[in-house]
């Protein structure tokens, strides 16, 4: 059986300067590795503030190729620390073709896996369809020396199908780099319920699949006072029965460390054998957009 490993979540705020954000991320990755983390995960689009608050073609200049400057810098760091780094980047695939992409850097410094965000939101202050082409790599898992990672991104959190497919591909851990927060005008009335729903849906993926789930979010307020977002942090790791084993605050930069133990997965799946009882012969209708009967 695969040995246990330690995951580190870097909950951080982001400035307007991409180089400053990269330097901060590198420093915090070192801190996480110093605390024993072997798989270290950064928030969604960590190299910039969350630019999707507006539709502005000039912001495509923030994108970079993969491989590129960020994967080179983080690959060198992964090699030095003998760690796996999960980095969410604004990918420039070609002129006019951009993705919201995670690169997984292995302990040898090489890119061992890519995931391009499949579900792309389009909501007030989350205008991602303006920037990102939906992913074309599907849902799978990435093999690393410490375990297999199922990598998804933010809005993917709300879709059980992606979590299930990644789990079925043998993932030991689902990781969700995230940039989510409150519209300040809604926070008083809806904020607690929104945060609870976000945490609950991801705990449900842990339970339904008998797998560890980690979500790593940013913190801080970004944008103008009357038209920005307050990112709610609250990064966490849930065990294979959905119990939250570590959780961050709503407003502080933090390094969260948690052990992921395959023996826990084995025990949960033996006693709650949801994968055994799946009726794969009856699920074809889920491939339809809607059932018109």
N, C-alpha and C positions, 0 to 999 in steps of 0.2 A: 504494500500500500504506500502511496505517496506520503512523504513526511509532511508535517505541519510547516507552515511558513508564516511570516509576519508581514502584514500590509500596513503601509503608512499613507494617510490621507493629508494632503497639504491644503488646508483651508486658509485662503489668503485674499487680501484686497488687491485691486489692480489699478495702476495709474495710467495716465495718458501716454507714457513713454514705453514702447515695447522693449527697449533694451533694459530699462530699469526693472520691468516685470520679469524678464528672463534672468537677470542677475538675482532678483529676490527669490525666484523659483529655485535656482541653483543652490542658493544658500539654505533654503528650507529643505531641499532634498538632502543636502548634507546633514542637516539636523535630524531628519527622519531616519537616515541610515545610521547615524550615531546612536539612535534609540533602538536600533535593531531591525528596522524595516528592511525587507528584502524586495518587496514590490511596492513602489512608491508612485502615487497617483496625483496628478495635478487637476485643477478645475478646468471646466470647459473654456476654450479660447483665452487661456491665461495670459497670452502675450499682449493683450490690449484690454481696455475697458470694453464692455459689451456694446459693440458698435451697432448691433441690429435694432437699437432703439429708434433709429431713423433710417430712411432710404436715401442714401447718399453715394453716388457712384464713385466719388473720390476715395471712399473708404476701401475700395477694392485694392488700393495700394498697400493695405495691411497684409495682404495674402502673400504666401511664400510657397515655393515648390517643396515637395517631399520626394527624395531627400533634399535638404536645404539647410539654411543656417541654424535653425532650432534643433533639427535632428542631429546635426553635426556636434553642436555644443552639448546637448543632452546625451548623445551617444558617448562622447568622451567622458562625461561624468559617470554614466552607467558603467563604463569599463573600469574607471578608477575605483568606484565603490563596489563593484561586483554585484550590482543590483539591477532590477528591472524597473524601467521608468515608463509610465503611461502618460503620454503628453497629447493634449487636445490642441489642434492647430487649424488655422484658416488656410486651406490648401489651394494654391493656384495650380490647377492641373494643366491648363492651356489657356490661351487668350480667350476670355469670355466664358471659361468653365472653371467653377470654383466649388469646393466641398468643405463641409465641416467634418474634419477628419481626426482620428486618433492614431498616432504612431506608437507602437510598443517597441521600446529599445531594450535589447537583451544585455546581459552582463558582459558580452564581448563588444558592446558598443554598436552593434548592427541592428537595423530594423528587422524585427522578427514577425511583425504583423501590422496590418492596417485595417481600420474600420472607418467607413464613411457613413455619416449619420443618415439613417433611412427615413425617419419621420421628420418632416420639416414644418415647424409651426408658422402661422401667420396671424398674429394677434396684436392688439395695441402694445407698442413698445417691444414687440418680439417679431420684427418683420424679416424673418429668416428666409422666406421664399424669394425675396429680392436678391439675396446674396448666394444662396446655396442650391446646387443641383442635388436631388436626392441620391443617396448612396447606391452603388451598383455592385458592392462586394458581398451583399447578403449578410446573414447572421451566422456566426461560427465561433470558434474559440481559438486562442493563440497559445501554442505550447511554449512554455518557458521552463527553465531548470527548477523552478519552485512550484509550478502547477500550471494548469490550463486556465486562461483568462477569457471569459466572455465579455467583450467590450461593447458597450452601447453608449449613447450620448443623450442626456437631458430629456427632450420630448419623447424619446424612445421609452422613458420610464413608465409611461402610461399604457403601454401596449404589452399584454401578456404573451403575444405570439413571439416577439423577438426574444424575450427572456426564455421561453420554452425551447425555442430552436437552439439558442446558445447552450442551454443546459443539456439538451439531447446530443450536442456535439462533444460532450464530455467535459465542459467547463467545471472547474472547482470553485470558481468565484465569478460573480457578475459585477462589473465595475461600471459606474455611471458618472463620468465627468459631467458637471452640471453648472449652469448659470441661471438661477431662478430666484425670484424675489417678489416683493409686494409692490403694487402700485400704491403709493402713499395715501391716495384718496380712498382706497378700498381697505386699507389695513385694519382700521378700527372695527369695521363691520364683518369683514370676511377673512381677515388675516389668519386667525387661529385655525379656522376650518381648512383654509388652503394648505397651510403647513401640515396639518394632520392628515389630509388626503394624500399629500406628496409622500409623507413617511409611510402611510398605510399601504399604498399601492406597491411600494417597493418591498415592504415586509411581506406582502402577499406573494411576490415573486419568489422570495426565499422559501416560504412555506410550501407553495405549490410545486416547487422543483426540488426541495430538499437541498438547498445550496446557499452558500454565503453570498450576501449582496452588500456592496459598498457604494455609497453615493458621496461624491466630494464636490462641494459647492464653494462659491466665493462669498465674501462679505463686503459690506460697505455700500454707500450711496453713490450712484453714478447718474449724471445728467443734471439738467437745470432743476432748481428747487421745486417748480410746479409741474415738471414733466419728466421725471426720472424714475429710477428703480432703486428700491432698498433690498439688496440681496440678503437672504435670510440665513446664510450659513447652514447650521444644523447638520453638517456632514455626519454620517454614521455608518456603522457596520452592523448588519443583522446576521445572526447565525442561521443554520439550515431549518430551524423551526420558527424563524421570524423574530427571535428575541434580540433586542438591541443590546449589543455588548459594549459599544462605545459610541458616544455622540458629542458633537461640538456645540458651542453656543451659537446664538443668532448673530452675534456682532463682533466676535473677536477672532483674530488670526490664531490658528492653532495647528499643531501636528497631532493627529490621532493615530494611535498604534493599536492593532488588534491581531491576535493569532487566528489563523484559519487552519483548522485541524480536520483532515479528511476522515478521521475516525468518527467525528461528530456527524458528518454527512452520512457515513455508512450506518451509524446507529439510527438516525432519524429515518432514513429511507427503508430500513428493515422494519421499523415499527409503524411507519405511515407510508405504505408502498403505493403512492399515487402514480408513479411511472408504470408499475405493474398493471394497474387497472385501467389504463387509458384505452379507449375504444377507437383505435386508429381507423377501423373500418367505417366509422360513422361520422367522421369529421370533414368530409369533402365540402359540405356547405359553407364552411368557414372561408373558403377561397372565393366566395361570392361577395360583392360589395353590399348587397342587401337581398333578402329572400322575399321576392314578390310572389305571394301565394293568395 
